[in-house]
Amino acid sequence: MPSLAGDSRANAHRHNHNLSPVMAYPYIFRAQAPPVRVEDHKVVGNDAAPVPHGSRSGWLGGGVLGSGERLASAYDLVETMRYLYVRVVKARGLPVTGVCYVEARVGNRRGATRRFEGKVAKANPEWDQVFAFSRECVHATTLEVFVRDGEDAMAGSVAFDIAEAPVRVPPDSPLAPQWYRLEATGGGGGMVVTGGEVMLAVWVGTQADEAFPDAWHASDAGVAAAQSTRSKVYVTPKLWYLRISVLEAHDVMVPAGAAAIACRGRQHVEVFAKVQVGGMVLRTRPCRCAAAGARTPASFTWNEELVFTVAEPFDEPAVLIVEARVHPGNNKHEVIIIGRAVLPLALFEKRLDARRHVQPQWFSLEPFGRSPEPAAFFSFAAGGGGRVRLRACLEGAYHVMEEPAVYASDARPTARQLWRPPVAVLEVGVLAAQELTPMKTDAGDGRSATTDAYCVAKYGNKWVRTRTVTDSCSPKWNEQYTWEVYDPCTVLTLAVLHNAHLAGDKRDQRIGKIRIRLSTLEMDRVYTTAHPLLVLDPSSGLRKNGELRLALRLTCLSLAGVVRLYGKPFFPNMHYAHPFTAAQMETLRRQAMGVVAARLGRSEPPLRREVVEYMLDAGSHAWSIRRSKANFLRVTALLAGAAATARQLLAGAAAGGRLILPAVFLYMAGAGLWNYRRRPRRPANMDARLSCAGEGGITTDELDEEQDTFPTSRPSNAVVRVRYDRLRSVAGRIQAVVGDVATVGERVRSLLAWRDTRATAIFTAFCLAAAVVLYVTPMRAVALFAGLYVLRHPRFRSHMPSAAGNFFKRLPSRADTML
């Protein structure tokens, strides 16, 4: 049995006592390790004395890693898990004739490399694969490595005593592989050298080893898609807002076919521009062109702004298309493409400041044929060219939101130059799950129903996915990850899912999701808690699918920076200087979510679309009777509390102030006298605009729906389905407004509820100071200063929200705990 050279037990003890603070972050350092004050993350209470030099290694040593080895402080939140790592690099001089592969076996656990055949197998095959055998699953004392020549023949083998395996503790360099001669059983039963050699590296390590994420695990035996069970770290692509202002077009020649059709029907030709970026298409409003003048070059003015979400690298260009549309009758319309321009996104400048003016540019339109559209009538006339004037830029001062603002995990702008320094470090240890609901039914082979569970965590632009533990309803992961925190008023999202792709299904199944608002965590404290995994099932309603055990620690890097953030806007200044409308924000968020899902789905292993949409709450904008009831109950609960507070205030005013009620009635009398000059001079008429019945306010389908009976008498299910979807859309917006009202009230209640300890402490100190100031200051002086502040000159006003408003919007609400 060959010896494992390079035993580093004697050196491991020396390394444990010479680790610098930066070296104490071996695994996390590769994934956004905190650049400052890493010494705050030292292990507390891990002062075990080193084991004597002659003791056994961590594989069989009964609870220690050998000669005093221990995990670096990056993994101090999770339980230490020991693994035997076997790296199979390559082989040479193999006496093989068929398919060649290497098999590593420890007890009844085995793993095999990929297979080579033909000239590659006879030459020098290279695998460079790592196998990890957990101590919890294997209790053998010998490692055997076989080089197979097909399924039945063996080219040779080599065996190792696991007790002699060296222990590697990061940040030690990787163990150098060595060549080992292969042996085979001779005719007399003895071992003979076959002439072939295999390059191997064998060591004992933990889950902190850099080989752990890509290693083949013993629990993956029999799993066809073992690559999809690996633990990985994903990064959200860098997202930008692409702002394109379509100003005007000159020298546009409308095709003769469109002009002829318009002349026959005595109609106008509608010319509009549309921009397509990837799968998203936005249109301008149409400009009308008289049929008589459609045969000569014309000019059109739109002055309309279109905004898209794009991601680096900019693979897909923006395509601008100018189209002409006419209506020949019979509910048909003809669309003719006049010209188009392909615009690579690299042409546009990146704007980082709202005060920087972007100069418009002219682009030539290439003549183009016509493009078919559904339910449209087309001819085959070709249009002319022309030129179009655009103002376009990539906005780097916005934060591109791919998740709802109430659950935002990040608020940094796109441009890295505008980032603030981090104020804290978040460490999350995904320990285990308990009593998960079986997702795999019994296949009839005698095994009970189990689950192939994995956990996904998202914070900021970093996603982490633990390895998939197969065939277990109580999986143990013990993986730890870290994030830099730039704002504590953000939300960490975790979800547990069943890896259904291992069984050939198309979609992973949801087990449960939790959210944790970082502002509710105390600094420098370790939280080890179990969170219930709840999911809404269409057939059984609310269902608890088990519990997720986590270890959390939020380490403060700058307390002054954390307190200062409570008075600053949550989003970058560009969101307030040039805000988007609510409809635009929702559209851009859906675009960003689609881009992120597409990019992460191209990773290996992929983070699939259903997982990304579940983490980003893709359906949060849709109407739900359940959420509507929940928001209504939130509002009623707040109103009940507000009524009691109002009664108390009125009682205090009645007891302490004699002029309160006269002032209120005097104000109402003065308002009535002031409004007398604006009284109506004639009886009111029906207001079509108020009734949303004016031009563009109602369609024939909406009018038909309004006049429909209840229950509906329309025979077409498609019409009813469209109307129902429209009702859901409107009700969803109403539901969102009610939820926002409830969130505001809950934030008021949380001012003194100590949910966010730092915010309540700041508000309590402010109240004490305000009480003292108001006690010693005459009320007239307070009213004078307040009036001067409210009526200050616009030059002294700012477009940014006030510090009080910023502080209020950062307060927690109960929306974080809603399904």
Stockholm file with secondary structure:
# STOCKHOLM 1.0

chainA/1-819         MPSLAGDSRANAHRHNHNLSPVMAYPYIFRAQAPPVRVEDHKVVGNDAAPVPHGSRSGWLGGGVLGSGERLASAYDLVETMRYLYVRVVKARGLPVTGVCYVEARVGNRRGATRRFEGKVAKANPEWDQVFAFSRECVHATTLEVFVRDGEDAMAGSVAFDIAEAPVRVPPDSPLAPQWYRLEATGGGGGMVVTGGEVMLAVWVGTQADEAFPDAWHASDAGVAAAQSTRSKVYVTPKLWYLRISVLEAHDVMVPAGAAAIACRGRQHVEVFAKVQVGGMVLRTRPCRCAAAGARTPASFTWNEELVFTVAEPFDEPAVLIVEARVHPGNNKHEVIIIGRAVLPLALFEKRLDARRHVQPQWFSLEPFGRSPEPAAFFSFAAGGGGRVRLRACLEGAYHVMEEPAVYASDARPTARQLWRPPVAVLEVGVLAAQELTPMKTDAGDGRSATTDAYCVAKYGNKWVRTRTVTDSCSPKWNEQYTWEVYDPCTVLTLAVLHNAHLAGDKRDQRIGKIRIRLSTLEMDRVYTTAHPLLVLDPSSGLRKNGELRLALRLTCLSLAGVVRLYGKPFFPNMHYAHPFTAAQMETLRRQAMGVVAARLGRSEPPLRREVVEYMLDAGSHAWSIRRSKANFLRVTALLAGAAATARQLLAGAAAGGRLILPAVFLYMAGAGLWNYRRRPRRPANMDARLSCAGEGGITTDELDEEQDTFPTSRPSNAVVRVRYDRLRSVAGRIQAVVGDVATVGERVRSLLAWRDTRATAIFTAFCLAAAVVLYVTPMRAVALFAGLYVLRHPRFRSHMPSAAGNFFKRLPSRADTML
#=GR chainA/1-819 SS CCCCCCCCHHHHHHHHHSCCTTTTCTTGGGTTCCSSCGGGGCCSSCCCCCCCTTSCCTTTSSSSCSSSCCCCGGGCSSCCCEEEEEEEEEEESCCCSSCEEEEEEETTEEEECCCBCTHHHHSCCEEEEEEEEETTTCCCSEEEEEEEETTTEEEEEEEEEGGGCCBCCTTSCCCCCEEEEEEEECTTSCEEEEEEEEEEEEEEEETTSTTTTTSEEGGGTTCTTGGGGSCEEEECCCEEEEEEEEEEEEEECCCHHHHHHHHHHTCCEEEEEEEEETTEEEECCCEEECSGGGGSCEEEEEEEEEEEEEESSCCSCEEEEEEEEEEEETTEEEEEEEEEEEECGGGSEEECCTTSCCCCEEEECEECCCCCCTTCCCCCCCCCCCEEEEEEEEECSSCCCSSCGGGCSCCCCSSGGGCCCCCEEEEEEEEEEESCCCCBCCCSSSCCCBCCEEEEEEETTEEEECCCBCSCSSCEEEEEEEEEESCSSCEEEEEEEECGGGGTCSSCEEEEEEEEEGGGSCBTCEEEEEEEEEEEETTTEEEEEEEEEEEEEEEESCHHHHHHHTTSCSSCTHHHHSCCCHHHHHHHHHHHHHHHHHHHTTSSSCCCHHHHHHHTTTTTTSCCHHHHHHHHHHHHHHHHHHHHHHHHHHHHHHHHCSSHHHHHHHHHHHHHHHGGGGCCSSCCCCCTTTTTCSTTTCCHHHHHHHTCCSSCCCCCHHHHHHHHHHHHHHHHHHHHHHHHHHHHHHHHHGGGTCSSHHHHHHHHHHHHHHHHHHHHSCHHHHHHHHHHHHTCCGGGCCSSCCHHHHHHHTSCCGGGGCC
#=GC SS_cons         CCCCCCCCHHHHHHHHHSCCTTTTCTTGGGTTCCSSCGGGGCCSSCCCCCCCTTSCCTTTSSSSCSSSCCCCGGGCSSCCCEEEEEEEEEEESCCCSSCEEEEEEETTEEEECCCBCTHHHHSCCEEEEEEEEETTTCCCSEEEEEEEETTTEEEEEEEEEGGGCCBCCTTSCCCCCEEEEEEEECTTSCEEEEEEEEEEEEEEEETTSTTTTTSEEGGGTTCTTGGGGSCEEEECCCEEEEEEEEEEEEEECCCHHHHHHHHHHTCCEEEEEEEEETTEEEECCCEEECSGGGGSCEEEEEEEEEEEEEESSCCSCEEEEEEEEEEEETTEEEEEEEEEEEECGGGSEEECCTTSCCCCEEEECEECCCCCCTTCCCCCCCCCCCEEEEEEEEECSSCCCSSCGGGCSCCCCSSGGGCCCCCEEEEEEEEEEESCCCCBCCCSSSCCCBCCEEEEEEETTEEEECCCBCSCSSCEEEEEEEEEESCSSCEEEEEEEECGGGGTCSSCEEEEEEEEEGGGSCBTCEEEEEEEEEEEETTTEEEEEEEEEEEEEEEESCHHHHHHHTTSCSSCTHHHHSCCCHHHHHHHHHHHHHHHHHHHTTSSSCCCHHHHHHHTTTTTTSCCHHHHHHHHHHHHHHHHHHHHHHHHHHHHHHHHCSSHHHHHHHHHHHHHHHGGGGCCSSCCCCCTTTTTCSTTTCCHHHHHHHTCCSSCCCCCHHHHHHHHHHHHHHHHHHHHHHHHHHHHHHHHHGGGTCSSHHHHHHHHHHHHHHHHHHHHSCHHHHHHHHHHHHTCCGGGCCSSCCHHHHHHHTSCCGGGGCC
//
